[in-house]
């Protein structure tokens, strides 16, 4: 979404006429507010959502609950990532970036590999 939204206005207001296929959020605790401001865009476009879910203590519970309440048929996945390049340079292994992926079922590709 670039810098278009910088300085105010919700996602619905700013991007309501756009075709959106991915919404990615790492906005230091404002993810829930941004999601609330994007309900119509998400309903209209059914984008993949990649949302950081670790800034607020209840993010990992409240964000998927909000998605389930407001949008039908999303599949969830969670992935942990190393935090900052700085930690890598300092030789510190910290895994504290937690991203919640919400994928519309019609866009979800199921892994059909057989395991032995």
Jmol script that loads the backbone (N, CA, C; Angstrom):
load data "model"
ATOM      1  N   UNK A   1       0.812  -1.187   0.000  1.00  0.00           N
ATOM      2  CA  UNK A   1       0.000   0.000   0.000  1.00  0.00           C
ATOM      3  C   UNK A   1       0.859   1.256   0.000  1.00  0.00           C
ATOM      4  N   UNK A   2       2.113   1.095   0.215  1.00  0.00           N
ATOM      5  CA  UNK A   2       2.998   2.244   0.127  1.00  0.00           C
ATOM      6  C   UNK A   2       2.686   3.320   1.150  1.00  0.00           C
ATOM      7  N   UNK A   3       2.942   4.575   0.805  1.00  0.00           N
ATOM      8  CA  UNK A   3       2.746   5.689   1.726  1.00  0.00           C
ATOM      9  C   UNK A   3       1.422   6.399   1.507  1.00  0.00           C
ATOM     10  N   UNK A   4       0.579   5.896   0.641  1.00  0.00           N
ATOM     11  CA  UNK A   4      -0.678   6.574   0.348  1.00  0.00           C
ATOM     12  C   UNK A   4      -1.495   6.818   1.612  1.00  0.00           C
ATOM     13  N   UNK A   5      -1.509   5.864   2.535  1.00  0.00           N
ATOM     14  CA  UNK A   5      -2.307   5.987   3.736  1.00  0.00           C
ATOM     15  C   UNK A   5      -1.656   6.765   4.862  1.00  0.00           C
ATOM     16  N   UNK A   6      -0.431   7.216   4.689  1.00  0.00           N
ATOM     17  CA  UNK A   6       0.287   7.909   5.746  1.00  0.00           C
ATOM     18  C   UNK A   6      -0.425   9.216   6.068  1.00  0.00           C
ATOM     19  N   UNK A   7      -0.727   9.436   7.342  1.00  0.00           N
ATOM     20  CA  UNK A   7      -1.289  10.716   7.750  1.00  0.00           C
ATOM     21  C   UNK A   7      -2.779  10.691   8.002  1.00  0.00           C
ATOM     22  N   UNK A   8      -3.409   9.543   7.963  1.00  0.00           N
ATOM     23  CA  UNK A   8      -4.824   9.507   8.329  1.00  0.00           C
ATOM     24  C   UNK A   8      -5.686   8.815   7.303  1.00  0.00           C
ATOM     25  N   UNK A   9      -6.909   8.597   7.689  1.00  0.00           N
ATOM     26  CA  UNK A   9      -7.850   7.904   6.817  1.00  0.00           C
ATOM     27  C   UNK A   9      -7.702   6.408   6.960  1.00  0.00           C
ATOM     28  N   UNK A  10      -8.821   5.703   6.891  1.00  0.00           N
ATOM     29  CA  UNK A  10      -8.783   4.261   6.994  1.00  0.00           C
ATOM     30  C   UNK A  10      -8.536   3.616   5.642  1.00  0.00           C
ATOM     31  N   UNK A  11      -8.295   2.329   5.666  1.00  0.00           N
ATOM     32  CA  UNK A  11      -8.011   1.580   4.441  1.00  0.00           C
ATOM     33  C   UNK A  11      -9.208   1.603   3.504  1.00  0.00           C
ATOM     34  N   UNK A  12     -10.426   1.430   4.042  1.00  0.00           N
ATOM     35  CA  UNK A  12     -11.620   1.490   3.198  1.00  0.00           C
ATOM     36  C   UNK A  12     -11.736   2.831   2.492  1.00  0.00           C
ATOM     37  N   UNK A  13     -11.482   3.893   3.230  1.00  0.00           N
ATOM     38  CA  UNK A  13     -11.578   5.244   2.678  1.00  0.00           C
ATOM     39  C   UNK A  13     -10.511   5.494   1.606  1.00  0.00           C
ATOM     40  N   UNK A  14      -9.307   5.043   1.865  1.00  0.00           N
ATOM     41  CA  UNK A  14      -8.195   5.328   0.961  1.00  0.00           C
ATOM     42  C   UNK A  14      -8.113   4.381  -0.234  1.00  0.00           C
ATOM     43  N   UNK A  15      -8.528   3.121  -0.043  1.00  0.00           N
ATOM     44  CA  UNK A  15      -8.312   2.109  -1.072  1.00  0.00           C
ATOM     45  C   UNK A  15      -9.592   1.421  -1.525  1.00  0.00           C
ATOM     46  N   UNK A  16     -10.749   1.981  -1.207  1.00  0.00           N
ATOM     47  CA  UNK A  16     -12.024   1.360  -1.516  1.00  0.00           C
ATOM     48  C   UNK A  16     -12.243   1.067  -2.990  1.00  0.00           C
ATOM     49  N   UNK A  17     -11.646   1.856  -3.869  1.00  0.00           N
ATOM     50  CA  UNK A  17     -11.824   1.670  -5.310  1.00  0.00           C
ATOM     51  C   UNK A  17     -10.720   0.832  -5.945  1.00  0.00           C
ATOM     52  N   UNK A  18      -9.740   0.429  -5.154  1.00  0.00           N
ATOM     53  CA  UNK A  18      -8.591  -0.316  -5.675  1.00  0.00           C
ATOM     54  C   UNK A  18      -8.853  -1.818  -5.642  1.00  0.00           C
ATOM     55  N   UNK A  19      -8.122  -2.544  -6.463  1.00  0.00           N
ATOM     56  CA  UNK A  19      -8.144  -3.999  -6.424  1.00  0.00           C
ATOM     57  C   UNK A  19      -6.958  -4.440  -5.564  1.00  0.00           C
ATOM     58  N   UNK A  20      -7.240  -5.075  -4.446  1.00  0.00           N
ATOM     59  CA  UNK A  20      -6.215  -5.435  -3.465  1.00  0.00           C
ATOM     60  C   UNK A  20      -6.135  -6.956  -3.371  1.00  0.00           C
ATOM     61  N   UNK A  21      -4.933  -7.520  -3.520  1.00  0.00           N
ATOM     62  CA  UNK A  21      -4.775  -8.978  -3.415  1.00  0.00           C
ATOM     63  C   UNK A  21      -3.989  -9.400  -2.178  1.00  0.00           C
ATOM     64  N   UNK A  22      -3.271  -8.467  -1.543  1.00  0.00           N
ATOM     65  CA  UNK A  22      -2.482  -8.764  -0.351  1.00  0.00           C
ATOM     66  C   UNK A  22      -2.500  -7.549   0.557  1.00  0.00           C
ATOM     67  N   UNK A  23      -2.747  -7.784   1.831  1.00  0.00           N
ATOM     68  CA  UNK A  23      -2.594  -6.743   2.846  1.00  0.00           C
ATOM     69  C   UNK A  23      -1.571  -7.268   3.841  1.00  0.00           C
ATOM     70  N   UNK A  24      -0.492  -6.521   4.008  1.00  0.00           N
ATOM     71  CA  UNK A  24       0.594  -6.885   4.909  1.00  0.00           C
ATOM     72  C   UNK A  24       0.698  -5.799   5.976  1.00  0.00           C
ATOM     73  N   UNK A  25       0.693  -6.207   7.243  1.00  0.00           N
ATOM     74  CA  UNK A  25       0.721  -5.222   8.325  1.00  0.00           C
ATOM     75  C   UNK A  25       1.788  -5.562   9.355  1.00  0.00           C
ATOM     76  N   UNK A  26       2.660  -4.620   9.601  1.00  0.00           N
ATOM     77  CA  UNK A  26       3.577  -4.632  10.744  1.00  0.00           C
ATOM     78  C   UNK A  26       3.624  -3.188  11.212  1.00  0.00           C
ATOM     79  N   UNK A  27       2.595  -2.787  11.951  1.00  0.00           N
ATOM     80  CA  UNK A  27       2.428  -1.372  12.281  1.00  0.00           C
ATOM     81  C   UNK A  27       2.392  -1.139  13.790  1.00  0.00           C
ATOM     82  N   UNK A  28       3.268  -1.879  14.467  1.00  0.00           N
ATOM     83  CA  UNK A  28       3.604  -1.638  15.877  1.00  0.00           C
ATOM     84  C   UNK A  28       2.398  -1.504  16.796  1.00  0.00           C
ATOM     85  N   UNK A  29       1.474  -2.456  16.699  1.00  0.00           N
ATOM     86  CA  UNK A  29       0.349  -2.488  17.622  1.00  0.00           C
ATOM     87  C   UNK A  29      -0.942  -1.905  17.082  1.00  0.00           C
ATOM     88  N   UNK A  30      -0.905  -1.324  15.910  1.00  0.00           N
ATOM     89  CA  UNK A  30      -2.111  -0.728  15.324  1.00  0.00           C
ATOM     90  C   UNK A  30      -2.782  -1.661  14.317  1.00  0.00           C
ATOM     91  N   UNK A  31      -2.379  -2.926  14.300  1.00  0.00           N
ATOM     92  CA  UNK A  31      -2.912  -3.879  13.324  1.00  0.00           C
ATOM     93  C   UNK A  31      -4.430  -4.027  13.450  1.00  0.00           C
ATOM     94  N   UNK A  32      -4.948  -4.137  14.665  1.00  0.00           N
ATOM     95  CA  UNK A  32      -6.382  -4.326  14.853  1.00  0.00           C
ATOM     96  C   UNK A  32      -7.166  -3.110  14.356  1.00  0.00           C
ATOM     97  N   UNK A  33      -6.701  -1.924  14.665  1.00  0.00           N
ATOM     98  CA  UNK A  33      -7.362  -0.702  14.177  1.00  0.00           C
ATOM     99  C   UNK A  33      -7.357  -0.655  12.655  1.00  0.00           C
ATOM    100  N   UNK A  34      -6.246  -1.047  12.071  1.00  0.00           N
ATOM    101  CA  UNK A  34      -6.154  -1.049  10.608  1.00  0.00           C
ATOM    102  C   UNK A  34      -7.113  -2.079  10.007  1.00  0.00           C
ATOM    103  N   UNK A  35      -7.208  -3.251  10.625  1.00  0.00           N
ATOM    104  CA  UNK A  35      -8.157  -4.263  10.141  1.00  0.00           C
ATOM    105  C   UNK A  35      -9.589  -3.755  10.199  1.00  0.00           C
ATOM    106  N   UNK A  36      -9.937  -3.115  11.297  1.00  0.00           N
ATOM    107  CA  UNK A  36     -11.288  -2.560  11.446  1.00  0.00           C
ATOM    108  C   UNK A  36     -11.555  -1.542  10.343  1.00  0.00           C
ATOM    109  N   UNK A  37     -10.538  -0.791   9.961  1.00  0.00           N
ATOM    110  CA  UNK A  37     -10.705   0.226   8.916  1.00  0.00           C
ATOM    111  C   UNK A  37     -10.685  -0.368   7.510  1.00  0.00           C
ATOM    112  N   UNK A  38     -10.514  -1.706   7.401  1.00  0.00           N
ATOM    113  CA  UNK A  38     -10.377  -2.349   6.089  1.00  0.00           C
ATOM    114  C   UNK A  38     -11.484  -3.356   5.786  1.00  0.00           C
ATOM    115  N   UNK A  39     -12.542  -3.371   6.571  1.00  0.00           N
ATOM    116  CA  UNK A  39     -13.569  -4.407   6.439  1.00  0.00           C
ATOM    117  C   UNK A  39     -14.135  -4.464   5.024  1.00  0.00           C
ATOM    118  N   UNK A  40     -14.501  -3.345   4.466  1.00  0.00           N
ATOM    119  CA  UNK A  40     -15.128  -3.344   3.130  1.00  0.00           C
ATOM    120  C   UNK A  40     -14.142  -3.751   2.038  1.00  0.00           C
ATOM    121  N   UNK A  41     -12.910  -3.291   2.126  1.00  0.00           N
ATOM    122  CA  UNK A  41     -11.885  -3.673   1.146  1.00  0.00           C
ATOM    123  C   UNK A  41     -11.644  -5.179   1.193  1.00  0.00           C
ATOM    124  N   UNK A  42     -11.596  -5.735   2.397  1.00  0.00           N
ATOM    125  CA  UNK A  42     -11.362  -7.178   2.538  1.00  0.00           C
ATOM    126  C   UNK A  42     -12.560  -7.970   2.025  1.00  0.00           C
ATOM    127  N   UNK A  43     -13.775  -7.531   2.350  1.00  0.00           N
ATOM    128  CA  UNK A  43     -14.968  -8.227   1.856  1.00  0.00           C
ATOM    129  C   UNK A  43     -15.032  -8.194   0.327  1.00  0.00           C
ATOM    130  N   UNK A  44     -14.710  -7.056  -0.255  1.00  0.00           N
ATOM    131  CA  UNK A  44     -14.789  -6.879  -1.712  1.00  0.00           C
ATOM    132  C   UNK A  44     -13.714  -7.675  -2.453  1.00  0.00           C
ATOM    133  N   UNK A  45     -12.473  -7.657  -1.951  1.00  0.00           N
ATOM    134  CA  UNK A  45     -11.334  -8.216  -2.687  1.00  0.00           C
ATOM    135  C   UNK A  45     -10.853  -9.578  -2.205  1.00  0.00           C
ATOM    136  N   UNK A  46     -11.168  -9.946  -0.961  1.00  0.00           N
ATOM    137  CA  UNK A  46     -10.699 -11.202  -0.354  1.00  0.00           C
ATOM    138  C   UNK A  46      -9.186 -11.387  -0.520  1.00  0.00           C
ATOM    139  N   UNK A  47      -8.409 -10.418  -0.039  1.00  0.00           N
ATOM    140  CA  UNK A  47      -6.951 -10.537  -0.160  1.00  0.00           C
ATOM    141  C   UNK A  47      -6.373 -11.525   0.849  1.00  0.00           C
ATOM    142  N   UNK A  48      -5.166 -11.963   0.571  1.00  0.00           N
ATOM    143  CA  UNK A  48      -4.378 -12.678   1.568  1.00  0.00           C
ATOM    144  C   UNK A  48      -3.964 -11.631   2.601  1.00  0.00           C
ATOM    145  N   UNK A  49      -4.026 -11.994   3.878  1.00  0.00           N
ATOM    146  CA  UNK A  49      -3.633 -11.089   4.951  1.00  0.00           C
ATOM    147  C   UNK A  49      -2.382 -11.639   5.622  1.00  0.00           C
ATOM    148  N   UNK A  50      -1.379 -10.816   5.775  1.00  0.00           N
ATOM    149  CA  UNK A  50      -0.142 -11.168   6.496  1.00  0.00           C
ATOM    150  C   UNK A  50       0.015 -10.110   7.584  1.00  0.00           C
ATOM    151  N   UNK A  51      -0.324 -10.493   8.808  1.00  0.00           N
ATOM    152  CA  UNK A  51      -0.458  -9.512   9.880  1.00  0.00           C
ATOM    153  C   UNK A  51       0.427  -9.895  11.058  1.00  0.00           C
ATOM    154  N   UNK A  52       1.286  -8.984  11.475  1.00  0.00           N
ATOM    155  CA  UNK A  52       2.084  -9.230  12.673  1.00  0.00           C
ATOM    156  C   UNK A  52       1.149  -9.338  13.864  1.00  0.00           C
ATOM    157  N   UNK A  53       1.366 -10.380  14.661  1.00  0.00           N
ATOM    158  CA  UNK A  53       0.443 -10.673  15.754  1.00  0.00           C
ATOM    159  C   UNK A  53       1.191 -10.849  17.064  1.00  0.00           C
ATOM    160  N   UNK A  54       2.087  -9.909  17.356  1.00  0.00           N
ATOM    161  CA  UNK A  54       2.854 -10.021  18.594  1.00  0.00           C
ATOM    162  C   UNK A  54       3.019  -8.698  19.332  1.00  0.00           C
ATOM    163  N   UNK A  55       2.556  -7.605  18.771  1.00  0.00           N
ATOM    164  CA  UNK A  55       2.759  -6.312  19.422  1.00  0.00           C
ATOM    165  C   UNK A  55       1.892  -6.140  20.669  1.00  0.00           C
ATOM    166  N   UNK A  56       0.660  -6.597  20.612  1.00  0.00           N
ATOM    167  CA  UNK A  56      -0.257  -6.531  21.760  1.00  0.00           C
ATOM    168  C   UNK A  56      -0.413  -7.939  22.321  1.00  0.00           C
ATOM    169  N   UNK A  57      -0.581  -8.068  23.608  1.00  0.00           N
ATOM    170  CA  UNK A  57      -0.600  -9.392  24.236  1.00  0.00           C
ATOM    171  C   UNK A  57      -1.730 -10.280  23.734  1.00  0.00           C
ATOM    172  N   UNK A  58      -2.841  -9.728  23.275  1.00  0.00           N
ATOM    173  CA  UNK A  58      -3.972 -10.528  22.813  1.00  0.00           C
ATOM    174  C   UNK A  58      -4.081 -10.624  21.296  1.00  0.00           C
ATOM    175  N   UNK A  59      -3.101 -10.111  20.566  1.00  0.00           N
ATOM    176  CA  UNK A  59      -3.168 -10.101  19.097  1.00  0.00           C
ATOM    177  C   UNK A  59      -3.428 -11.478  18.496  1.00  0.00           C
ATOM    178  N   UNK A  60      -2.739 -12.470  18.998  1.00  0.00           N
ATOM    179  CA  UNK A  60      -2.842 -13.801  18.394  1.00  0.00           C
ATOM    180  C   UNK A  60      -4.218 -14.433  18.611  1.00  0.00           C
ATOM    181  N   UNK A  61      -4.968 -13.912  19.550  1.00  0.00           N
ATOM    182  CA  UNK A  61      -6.342 -14.379  19.777  1.00  0.00           C
ATOM    183  C   UNK A  61      -7.345 -13.448  19.099  1.00  0.00           C
ATOM    184  N   UNK A  62      -7.189 -12.147  19.304  1.00  0.00           N
ATOM    185  CA  UNK A  62      -8.177 -11.186  18.829  1.00  0.00           C
ATOM    186  C   UNK A  62      -8.183 -11.009  17.307  1.00  0.00           C
ATOM    187  N   UNK A  63      -7.027 -11.024  16.683  1.00  0.00           N
ATOM    188  CA  UNK A  63      -6.986 -10.801  15.230  1.00  0.00           C
ATOM    189  C   UNK A  63      -7.663 -11.938  14.470  1.00  0.00           C
ATOM    190  N   UNK A  64      -7.330 -13.224  14.725  1.00  0.00           N
ATOM    191  CA  UNK A  64      -8.058 -14.279  14.005  1.00  0.00           C
ATOM    192  C   UNK A  64      -9.551 -14.317  14.354  1.00  0.00           C
ATOM    193  N   UNK A  65      -9.900 -13.985  15.602  1.00  0.00           N
ATOM    194  CA  UNK A  65     -11.317 -13.949  15.980  1.00  0.00           C
ATOM    195  C   UNK A  65     -12.053 -12.879  15.182  1.00  0.00           C
ATOM    196  N   UNK A  66     -11.432 -11.710  15.022  1.00  0.00           N
ATOM    197  CA  UNK A  66     -12.038 -10.631  14.231  1.00  0.00           C
ATOM    198  C   UNK A  66     -12.215 -11.066  12.778  1.00  0.00           C
ATOM    199  N   UNK A  67     -11.199 -11.709  12.239  1.00  0.00           N
ATOM    200  CA  UNK A  67     -11.280 -12.174  10.845  1.00  0.00           C
ATOM    201  C   UNK A  67     -12.402 -13.203  10.702  1.00  0.00           C
ATOM    202  N   UNK A  68     -12.489 -14.148  11.623  1.00  0.00           N
ATOM    203  CA  UNK A  68     -13.552 -15.157  11.571  1.00  0.00           C
ATOM    204  C   UNK A  68     -14.944 -14.537  11.689  1.00  0.00           C
ATOM    205  N   UNK A  69     -15.088 -13.522  12.511  1.00  0.00           N
ATOM    206  CA  UNK A  69     -16.389 -12.879  12.712  1.00  0.00           C
ATOM    207  C   UNK A  69     -16.827 -12.056  11.506  1.00  0.00           C
ATOM    208  N   UNK A  70     -15.878 -11.518  10.762  1.00  0.00           N
ATOM    209  CA  UNK A  70     -16.218 -10.559   9.709  1.00  0.00           C
ATOM    210  C   UNK A  70     -16.059 -11.074   8.286  1.00  0.00           C
ATOM    211  N   UNK A  71     -15.318 -12.149   8.099  1.00  0.00           N
ATOM    212  CA  UNK A  71     -15.041 -12.641   6.752  1.00  0.00           C
ATOM    213  C   UNK A  71     -15.196 -14.158   6.725  1.00  0.00           C
ATOM    214  N   UNK A  72     -15.803 -14.665   5.681  1.00  0.00           N
ATOM    215  CA  UNK A  72     -16.044 -16.107   5.593  1.00  0.00           C
ATOM    216  C   UNK A  72     -14.877 -16.839   4.951  1.00  0.00           C
ATOM    217  N   UNK A  73     -14.661 -18.046   5.413  1.00  0.00           N
ATOM    218  CA  UNK A  73     -13.780 -19.019   4.764  1.00  0.00           C
ATOM    219  C   UNK A  73     -12.341 -18.562   4.583  1.00  0.00           C
ATOM    220  N   UNK A  74     -11.713 -18.153   5.671  1.00  0.00           N
ATOM    221  CA  UNK A  74     -10.275 -17.884   5.663  1.00  0.00           C
ATOM    222  C   UNK A  74      -9.564 -19.030   6.390  1.00  0.00           C
ATOM    223  N   UNK A  75      -8.416 -19.429   5.888  1.00  0.00           N
ATOM    224  CA  UNK A  75      -7.570 -20.454   6.492  1.00  0.00           C
ATOM    225  C   UNK A  75      -6.397 -19.722   7.153  1.00  0.00           C
ATOM    226  N   UNK A  76      -5.990 -20.191   8.336  1.00  0.00           N
ATOM    227  CA  UNK A  76      -4.945 -19.501   9.091  1.00  0.00           C
ATOM    228  C   UNK A  76      -3.654 -20.309   9.162  1.00  0.00           C
ATOM    229  N   UNK A  77      -2.546 -19.595   9.172  1.00  0.00           N
ATOM    230  CA  UNK A  77      -1.229 -20.171   9.415  1.00  0.00           C
ATOM    231  C   UNK A  77      -0.430 -19.128  10.199  1.00  0.00           C
ATOM    232  N   UNK A  78       0.509 -19.593  11.004  1.00  0.00           N
ATOM    233  CA  UNK A  78       1.361 -18.693  11.789  1.00  0.00           C
ATOM    234  C   UNK A  78       2.804 -19.070  11.512  1.00  0.00           C
ATOM    235  N   UNK A  79       3.653 -18.054  11.399  1.00  0.00           N
ATOM    236  CA  UNK A  79       5.074 -18.313  11.185  1.00  0.00           C
ATOM    237  C   UNK A  79       5.901 -17.348  12.019  1.00  0.00           C
ATOM    238  N   UNK A  80       6.989 -17.858  12.585  1.00  0.00           N
ATOM    239  CA  UNK A  80       7.920 -17.027  13.345  1.00  0.00           C
ATOM    240  C   UNK A  80       9.111 -16.677  12.447  1.00  0.00           C
ATOM    241  N   UNK A  81       9.579 -15.439  12.589  1.00  0.00           N
ATOM    242  CA  UNK A  81      10.730 -14.957  11.823  1.00  0.00           C
ATOM    243  C   UNK A  81      11.740 -14.326  12.773  1.00  0.00           C
ATOM    244  N   UNK A  82      13.020 -14.307  12.378  1.00  0.00           N
ATOM    245  CA  UNK A  82      14.008 -13.555  13.166  1.00  0.00           C
ATOM    246  C   UNK A  82      13.611 -12.086  13.200  1.00  0.00           C
ATOM    247  N   UNK A  83      13.914 -11.420  14.310  1.00  0.00           N
ATOM    248  CA  UNK A  83      13.415 -10.066  14.489  1.00  0.00           C
ATOM    249  C   UNK A  83      14.087  -9.043  13.581  1.00  0.00           C
ATOM    250  N   UNK A  84      15.306  -8.697  13.811  1.00  0.00           N
ATOM    251  CA  UNK A  84      15.950  -7.604  13.084  1.00  0.00           C
ATOM    252  C   UNK A  84      17.313  -8.044  12.549  1.00  0.00           C
ATOM    253  N   UNK A  85      17.724  -7.416  11.483  1.00  0.00           N
ATOM    254  CA  UNK A  85      19.038  -7.675  10.918  1.00  0.00           C
ATOM    255  C   UNK A  85      20.128  -7.342  11.937  1.00  0.00           C
ATOM    256  N   UNK A  86      19.878  -6.344  12.778  1.00  0.00           N
ATOM    257  CA  UNK A  86      20.832  -5.952  13.812  1.00  0.00           C
ATOM    258  C   UNK A  86      21.193  -7.142  14.701  1.00  0.00           C
ATOM    259  N   UNK A  87      20.182  -7.907  15.104  1.00  0.00           N
ATOM    260  CA  UNK A  87      20.441  -9.060  15.958  1.00  0.00           C
ATOM    261  C   UNK A  87      21.294 -10.093  15.226  1.00  0.00           C
ATOM    262  N   UNK A  88      21.049 -10.237  13.925  1.00  0.00           N
ATOM    263  CA  UNK A  88      21.838 -11.165  13.123  1.00  0.00           C
ATOM    264  C   UNK A  88      23.307 -10.743  13.134  1.00  0.00           C
ATOM    265  N   UNK A  89      23.558  -9.453  12.932  1.00  0.00           N
ATOM    266  CA  UNK A  89      24.926  -8.940  12.925  1.00  0.00           C
ATOM    267  C   UNK A  89      25.592  -9.121  14.286  1.00  0.00           C
ATOM    268  N   UNK A  90      24.829  -8.996  15.349  1.00  0.00           N
ATOM    269  CA  UNK A  90      25.377  -9.136  16.692  1.00  0.00           C
ATOM    270  C   UNK A  90      25.518 -10.602  17.104  1.00  0.00           C
ATOM    271  N   UNK A  91      25.045 -11.522  16.254  1.00  0.00           N
ATOM    272  CA  UNK A  91      25.149 -12.939  16.554  1.00  0.00           C
ATOM    273  C   UNK A  91      24.109 -13.444  17.542  1.00  0.00           C
ATOM    274  N   UNK A  92      23.041 -12.672  17.716  1.00  0.00           N
ATOM    275  CA  UNK A  92      21.978 -13.063  18.650  1.00  0.00           C
ATOM    276  C   UNK A  92      20.857 -13.720  17.857  1.00  0.00           C
ATOM    277  N   UNK A  93      20.465 -14.930  18.253  1.00  0.00           N
ATOM    278  CA  UNK A  93      19.366 -15.631  17.590  1.00  0.00           C
ATOM    279  C   UNK A  93      18.075 -15.330  18.336  1.00  0.00           C
ATOM    280  N   UNK A  94      17.327 -14.353  17.882  1.00  0.00           N
ATOM    281  CA  UNK A  94      16.030 -14.052  18.476  1.00  0.00           C
ATOM    282  C   UNK A  94      14.951 -14.291  17.438  1.00  0.00           C
ATOM    283  N   UNK A  95      13.976 -15.094  17.795  1.00  0.00           N
ATOM    284  CA  UNK A  95      12.840 -15.339  16.915  1.00  0.00           C
ATOM    285  C   UNK A  95      11.627 -14.737  17.613  1.00  0.00           C
ATOM    286  N   UNK A  96      11.285 -13.518  17.265  1.00  0.00           N
ATOM    287  CA  UNK A  96      10.152 -12.900  17.940  1.00  0.00           C
ATOM    288  C   UNK A  96       9.215 -12.147  17.008  1.00  0.00           C
ATOM    289  N   UNK A  97       9.379 -12.287  15.702  1.00  0.00           N
ATOM    290  CA  UNK A  97       8.424 -11.723  14.754  1.00  0.00           C
ATOM    291  C   UNK A  97       7.425 -12.826  14.439  1.00  0.00           C
ATOM    292  N   UNK A  98       6.195 -12.649  14.831  1.00  0.00           N
ATOM    293  CA  UNK A  98       5.157 -13.654  14.648  1.00  0.00           C
ATOM    294  C   UNK A  98       4.142 -13.113  13.650  1.00  0.00           C
ATOM    295  N   UNK A  99       4.006 -13.778  12.510  1.00  0.00           N
ATOM    296  CA  UNK A  99       3.103 -13.318  11.462  1.00  0.00           C
ATOM    297  C   UNK A  99       1.947 -14.296  11.330  1.00  0.00           C
ATOM    298  N   UNK A 100       0.743 -13.746  11.367  1.00  0.00           N
ATOM    299  CA  UNK A 100      -0.468 -14.514  11.141  1.00  0.00           C
ATOM    300  C   UNK A 100      -0.854 -14.346   9.678  1.00  0.00           C
ATOM    301  N   UNK A 101      -0.980 -15.461   8.984  1.00  0.00           N
ATOM    302  CA  UNK A 101      -1.444 -15.439   7.599  1.00  0.00           C
ATOM    303  C   UNK A 101      -2.898 -15.881   7.581  1.00  0.00           C
ATOM    304  N   UNK A 102      -3.744 -15.113   6.919  1.00  0.00           N
ATOM    305  CA  UNK A 102      -5.141 -15.483   6.708  1.00  0.00           C
ATOM    306  C   UNK A 102      -5.334 -15.539   5.196  1.00  0.00           C
ATOM    307  N   UNK A 103      -5.677 -16.716   4.706  1.00  0.00           N
ATOM    308  CA  UNK A 103      -5.751 -16.958   3.260  1.00  0.00           C
ATOM    309  C   UNK A 103      -7.171 -17.378   2.912  1.00  0.00           C
ATOM    310  N   UNK A 104      -7.808 -16.691   1.945  1.00  0.00           N
ATOM    311  CA  UNK A 104      -9.143 -17.129   1.540  1.00  0.00           C
ATOM    312  C   UNK A 104      -9.089 -18.566   1.028  1.00  0.00           C
ATOM    313  N   UNK A 105     -10.069 -19.383   1.403  1.00  0.00           N
ATOM    314  CA  UNK A 105     -10.050 -20.797   1.014  1.00  0.00           C
ATOM    315  C   UNK A 105      -9.922 -20.973  -0.489  1.00  0.00           C
ATOM    316  N   UNK A 106     -10.533 -20.096  -1.257  1.00  0.00           N
ATOM    317  CA  UNK A 106     -10.470 -20.249  -2.717  1.00  0.00           C
ATOM    318  C   UNK A 106      -9.076 -19.959  -3.277  1.00  0.00           C
ATOM    319  N   UNK A 107      -8.202 -19.367  -2.471  1.00  0.00           N
ATOM    320  CA  UNK A 107      -6.830 -19.079  -2.906  1.00  0.00           C
ATOM    321  C   UNK A 107      -5.818 -19.968  -2.213  1.00  0.00           C
ATOM    322  N   UNK A 108      -6.265 -20.808  -1.307  1.00  0.00           N
ATOM    323  CA  UNK A 108      -5.382 -21.658  -0.514  1.00  0.00           C
ATOM    324  C   UNK A 108      -4.995 -22.889  -1.322  1.00  0.00           C
ATOM    325  N   UNK A 109      -3.713 -23.164  -1.400  1.00  0.00           N
ATOM    326  CA  UNK A 109      -3.212 -24.366  -2.070  1.00  0.00           C
ATOM    327  C   UNK A 109      -2.777 -25.337  -0.984  1.00  0.00           C
ATOM    328  N   UNK A 110      -3.504 -26.416  -0.884  1.00  0.00           N
ATOM    329  CA  UNK A 110      -3.226 -27.383   0.160  1.00  0.00           C
ATOM    330  C   UNK A 110      -2.013 -28.231  -0.203  1.00  0.00           C
ATOM    331  N   UNK A 111      -1.180 -28.488   0.784  1.00  0.00           N
ATOM    332  CA  UNK A 111      -0.018 -29.329   0.585  1.00  0.00           C
ATOM    333  C   UNK A 111      -0.479 -30.780   0.605  1.00  0.00           C
ATOM    334  N   UNK A 112      -0.377 -31.450  -0.514  1.00  0.00           N
ATOM    335  CA  UNK A 112      -0.865 -32.828  -0.617  1.00  0.00           C
ATOM    336  C   UNK A 112       0.268 -33.836  -0.599  1.00  0.00           C
ATOM    337  N   UNK A 113       1.464 -33.420  -0.129  1.00  0.00           N
ATOM    338  CA  UNK A 113       2.579 -34.359  -0.027  1.00  0.00           C
ATOM    339  C   UNK A 113       2.258 -35.462   0.951  1.00  0.00           C
ATOM    340  N   UNK A 114       2.657 -36.638   0.597  1.00  0.00           N
ATOM    341  CA  UNK A 114       2.498 -37.750   1.522  1.00  0.00           C
ATOM    342  C   UNK A 114       3.775 -37.886   2.336  1.00  0.00           C
ATOM    343  N   UNK A 115       3.597 -38.045   3.630  1.00  0.00           N
ATOM    344  CA  UNK A 115       4.763 -38.240   4.485  1.00  0.00           C
ATOM    345  C   UNK A 115       4.861 -39.714   4.846  1.00  0.00           C
ATOM    346  N   UNK A 116       6.089 -40.169   4.994  1.00  0.00           N
ATOM    347  CA  UNK A 116       6.312 -41.573   5.318  1.00  0.00           C
ATOM    348  C   UNK A 116       6.362 -41.783   6.798  1.00  0.00           C
TER     349      UNK A 116
END
end "model"
wireframe off; spacefill off
backbone 0.3
color backbone group
